Amino acid sequence: MKFFKKLFIVSLAAIASSGCRKLNIAPTDSYSELDFWTTSANVYNALNNNYSLILTSGMYFNPEGMSDNAYSQSNSDLLLIGSGTANAQTAEFANDWAYYYKTIKSCNEFLANIDKNKTLDAATLTRLKAETRFIRAYEDFNLTKWYGDVPLVNDDITEDEAKVIPRTPKADVVNFILSELTAIIPSLPTQDQLALSENGRVTKGAALALEARVLLYQGNKMADVVTVCESLMNSQNGTYSLSPNYANLFSDPSTNKNNPETIFALQYVPTTTRTWSDFWDFCPNSVGGRTSALAPTQELVNDYIMLNGDTITQSGSGYDPTNPYVNRDPRLSATVVYDKYYWNNGNGINGTSKTIYIKPGSDPTDATTGQAGPDEYVADRESSSPTGYYWRKYFDPSAQANFVSGDNLYLFRYAEILLDYAEAKNSLGQMNATIWNETIGALRIRAGFTDPNATGYPASGDMTSIIRRERRVELALEGLRTDDIRRWKTAQVVLNGYAHGAQFSGDPTTDNGFIRAQKRSFNPNRDYLWAIPSGDLGLDKNLTQNPGY
Amino acid sequence: MVFAFLSGSTFINVRAAAITAKHVIAKDVVITGRVNDDQGQPLPGVSISITGTSFGTMTDLNGNYKLNVPEANAKGTLSFSFVGFAKEEVAIGEKTIINIALKPDNSKVLNEVVVVGYGTQRRSTINGAVNVVGAKDIGDKPVLNPLQALQGESPNLIIQQSTLDPGSNVSVNIRGVATLNNNDPLLVIDGISAQSINELNLLNPNDIASVTVLKDAGSAAIYGSRGANGVILVTTKSGKLNQKASISYDGTYGLQVPDVLVKKVSASDNAYYKNEALVNSGLPPAYTPEQIQQLAAQGKGTWDINHLLYNAPQQSQNVSLTGGSDKSYYFISGGYQNQMSNFIGNGGSGDKFGYQKYNLRLNETAIVGIFKLNAILEYTKSRNKTNSVGDNNIVADADRVPANYNWQDANGNYLTNPVASQYNEYGVLEQGGYNQADNDRVFGNLNGTVNITKDLKLTGVFGGTIENDGNFFRRTQVNYLPAGVYGNDLTTYDNNSKSNSFNTQVFANYNKTIAKDHNLGVTLGVSSEINSQNGFQLQKTLTDPTFGNATTGTLIDATNSYNSITVQANSLQSVFGRINYDYKNRYSVDFVFRDDASSKFAQGHRNGFFPSVNTGWLVSDESFMQPIKNVLDNLKLRATYGVVGNNQSAGNYTYQTTYFNYPAAYGFGNTANATSVVGGAGTNLSNPLLTWEKAATFNVGINFGLFNDKLTGTFDYFNKVTSNIQATPLDVPSIFGATPPQANVAKVRDQGWELELTYTLKTPGVTQSFSGNIANTKNTILALTGNAQQITYNEDVYQLIDAVGHPITQYYGYETNGFYQNQAQVNSYPKIAGNVVGVGDLKFKDLNGDGVIDAKDKTFIGDPFPHYTFGFTYRISVAGFDLSAFIQGVGKRDEFLRGELVEPFHYNYGATVYEHQLDFWTPENTDARFPRLATIGSASNTNNWRTGSNLYDFNAAYARLKNVNIGYTLPKSMTTKIGIQRLRVSLVGQNLLTLTKLKFIDPETSEFGNDENPTSASNSARAYLLPVYYGVGVDMTL
């Protein structure tokens, strides 16, 4: 028995003593709160994380499908929003809401902790904070743009604080954004001051461009818009100009990465995992497309003017409904793929250069296979376009398989500033030939127009329509169309009735044979604001719902 | 005073016998021998007496005895008796060595010895809810995964398959869902706890001697912080003392015939229905009558699931060698099992798709004096080769394309998928690459027992596993005509993960009988477990198309490649014990406890004490029961109460806030150059207060035997309340900006019952047995987070809900109320705002009667958890023939199915209609299952299919003839001539017949794991097919 007792006690002691040590186990691959921020490289990584959370490529492109520019046959939320049946449970509303607040939290956490670093100098710390405040302001702006009054979260709040935070009136949110931008601009470098390796970081120009957009969207701050745009057009805050080739901005990787027009872009890097591949579902099936998840509408195509400057409906424009895509604004073929479009593959690995046959029965392979060609319009087929149009804009010939691309997605480019400027000047009644030549004229010349009737100051016509049409075609697929029709309050017009596709429906008695892609509905008393997500509505007792939901 | 160990009603005072013996020492005849059970295991404590005298002795721990027989009695008879065994008498005659094997007294099944935690217990003294599954119930089934063999064998041991793909894991659940998290039971193999229930998958089913299922807190409390979900104890086979060496072989070979349950309509009918859908949606028809005729003339192509399948072989070969001397025994076995996938192809190189497993086992025991040493060593290798695209995609892509299409043209070229161009799965299976998983596992267990005194033994165990899991994946390019390509990213990756787990235990067992009728048993021990795991992966894209190695343009995927830096480690330090006491076997009580300290929790929250109290009353032993003893042989009432824990829900480091760096967060610089990519950093928020979940369980049970134990049964009822359930707090809005860290917030009650009955019928030459079990559980959420009453999860078109007062994870949405049959109904019936409806569309119930259909009318529309699970086994043996048939099923379950196999022309990526979808509404078929046809985006489709309702609900109850085994054992007289002790040939069938209302998918499939996690993907009815197995088997013993 003594032996047993000894053995037992020794065993117990051995296990107990080895056990105590083994119960405190720390992860082998991460930092703790104590030692993370003191390392400067970590601070930069945290900053980069904020950059990576600005927006996803999906959030960049999806709004296009909520506008009259495009139709998605497969994104159920876009279908709901398009048909006017979205509600407080719609996932898109909840997901975007949560995404913006996630980014804001990351920024707030950064701002709350960065001063723990004692190695970086004061100027650097101030700049890093300014960049983060820009990102936070951009998220605040998106929030208030979609949801109106929103909780304004400027601190790294606790769970309990989140449960009671009320909505801040939209005007106050806007004022906060503007004051933040004013505050950070002095701490930011200009584009010209950026080292090449820093390209893509937040600059004075980016802050001013955001300021211009925020002011423009208010609709009653046009004089301020003019001032801010001029501060960008006069090169005081960095030198910007239009890049000579419109198509190359989106489809030439080297131009995309390095041009004088970029003010701020979502930065991607080829052949890494910082890439996007939405284009896989944008382009024709026969050149590597998977499905057609976002298809341009006939309404967008119709807004591209003729080379002679006339709209297609103007008498004497030369528009030929049987050959509708000739002599059109060169930006059409840089943006949209239409029937018999010649797809230049640019030596990319996705597909080959070829003619795209979209009209039913037109593909020469039909005869041999007995089936509709892969790009042909067929009612209700996910692999081909429901409108008879595909996208070309943002095609990256250097993309990897499955269109994994490293091209940047523009958030602010100089063309937008010129359009903001033109719109503001026009609404102030100050449009004239000089302003025109600086803005619309310059954009058209850059686009490839040569006819003076197109490039020169128009003697007649509704200038507001001209500027709005110009804005639509110049910026198509850059996510701004939805914003524009909402701030112009034209959504109730352009999003009621059918979204159409090309004249391929085969039923000439309905809409003259143009495909009816989706019946849309927009309730002006409700749909100008998104619903506050039902989930948060129940959890934050001080949250209220927008009208009509 | 020295009393016998494990005494029963035939107790003998040994000292008295010994004293008597001393007086007559000179003239004694000394008789020695050994007493074994019928399995060859030594029986300690057997009473041996000379019939008609008071002379006697008992066997020692190794079953040996020595008896001095007075000369006067040298011609007498020895009587051997032991509780639970039939009494034997042997005439002494001239013998001085008398070895004997006692046969169990079948009328006393209560006395079988059952493996429980850290020891064994007699059936009669077990008060908890415990089931034992024997080797026969496992080994006779042609399955490679022992878990599959356990399905239906133990009530409320609920085993579900999400796919029948070879090598796939199953979900295991004991007594229903009691926590929102991991509901895996703890698996203990030969005394060593496993890291995952799926380790059982790697065992050779033929190596298993028995499986004990511990269900209630009373039995599982000895496993403390891991016992809340029940425990599965597996004991593997070993040899026996004094057993003649024998070699056994058994093998089966058969074919798995895929049962395809869906059938597309013809392409012409498909086009006709498409037109109907378009017209119903106010759109022009897509096909002219001529085109439809052309399609009819074209006939049926090969593009379907059947053309991707073949009758795949499955085989199992096992050899074992077992034997023993009087000081040692051994069991050695080797197994090879091979189940080929029913999918054609090999991915472009190597073997065809399928699963192979190799097992080698050595179990050796040696007895040296008071020491008994046992070593178990097992090596397992498994390999599972699957396709590179996933079974779901294969089934989906085969199903989505109309019936006139072909996989290949006349020249063997793969044709473009007209719906999703990059997926011609025929080409993918033949050339698109593969995913090969390789697993190597070494299990070792070295244990020693020292018999310190007759009553006290001390056991030390050291054991564990070293496991290596590797995965090799390659995607290779397949080109289609006229367009489309699969796999041109040419991804290759390799990963490898190594895990170690070690367990050291020291425990003492003390057993003593006091004053004849008082039996006391004490177990006390300590245990230390240490587990760690790390691994690496290297992933590249654009690799060499032939070999997959690096070439010009090859890229290393930095995000998906990693080194072995991340170590997952945890440890558990424990003290445990059990005290059991019974009086005459009739009244028993035991107290079980364990105290655990787990590294998964912060100091101050890591220790937990888990006790249970268990009582039992053998009513049939009472004198007042004697009048009906000839009918009611035994009746026992049991009750247990205890608290057990669950620490599996917690991650290893979740109580610590950490920051981690990651690559390729963003890019700066103005060149298209990878060097401009920059890394990022993220945070893992923590909750330092995290601790384990606690389950308090009350269990009452009854065991009975009737008519000379021809009919035996058990019934149990339990009530279990799990609190401190770890969950994401639900009361934090997303404005917080992050998912709040997990906290111990939820509470669930789980109630249920289980019944097991066996009826044995023996007539001369014929033995039959009928055994069945049925069980049900129902859980109720008592709390989610504070006052939060419910949370809904959007699951594609419908919702799932967790709500206080309702079971975990229910389907949620609108209740349908037939169809709009005429315009008057369309005009008057309440509708969902915005939904424009017509005749033939679904009506939804206005549950709150407010005249509109809105979120307030949503309700609970289905329960996905299996209820009334049952198993039934029939066995008969007659004249060398034997048959067993096993039926398993579920009495009640709702299954929501969605996707192209439910909705005609689902979105636009389903271009087909199936025969099982044809019961849709038309003016001629107003009493239909499904609404009228309409296309996606139409008001009709939005109302019917995009509005979550019980339209998607299917009845997944079923009964399945799971297994039939017919054997013939050749007469021994015949086989011994060729040196064979036993030779049996058999025919085996699996999944032969299924009774169910759900005809187009295997009703066993579930989208859920055993936690009913509401964020699981929805069930698109695309499971791997149900293989029906037909095979032959041979087993023989040399």
Interface residues (C-beta under 8 A of the other chain):
Chain A: M1 F3 F4 L7 F8 S11 L12 I15 A16 S18 G19 C20 K22 L23 N24 I25 A26 P27 T28 D29 S30 Y31 S32 E33 F36 N42 Y44 N45 A46 N48 N49 Y51 S52 Q73 S74 S76 L79 S83 G84 T85 Q89 A91 A94 W97 A98 Y101 K102 I104 K105 S106 N108 E109 P151 V153 I157 T158 E159 A162 K163 I165 L196 S197 E198 N199 G200 R201 P253 S254 K257 N258 Q267 Y268 V269 P270 T271 T272 T273 R274 N285 S286 V287 G288 G289 R290 T291 I349 N350 G351 T365 T369 G370 Q371 A372 G373 P374 V378 A379 D380 R381 E382 S383 P386 S398 Q400 A401 N402 V404 G406 S505 G506 D507 T510 R516 Q518 K519 S521 P533 G535 D536 L539 D540 L543
Chain B: K274 L278 L283 P284 A286 Q298 Y405 L415 T416 N417 P418 V419 A420 S421 Q422 I452 T453 L456 L458 G460 P482 A483 G484 V485 N488 D489 L490 T504 V506 A508 V526 S527 S528 I530 T541 L542 L555 D557 A558 T559 N560 I565 T566 V567 A569 N570 S571 Q573 A597 S598 S599 Q603 R606 N652 Y653 Q656 T657 T658 Y659 F660 N661 P663 A664 A665 Y666 G667 F668 G669 N670 T671 A672 N673 A674 S676 V677 V678 G679 G680 A681 G682 T683 N684 P729 L730 D731 V732 P733 S734 I735 F736 G737 A738 P740 N794 G834 N835 A855 F905 Y907 N908 Y909 A911 T935 I936 G937 A939 T942 R946
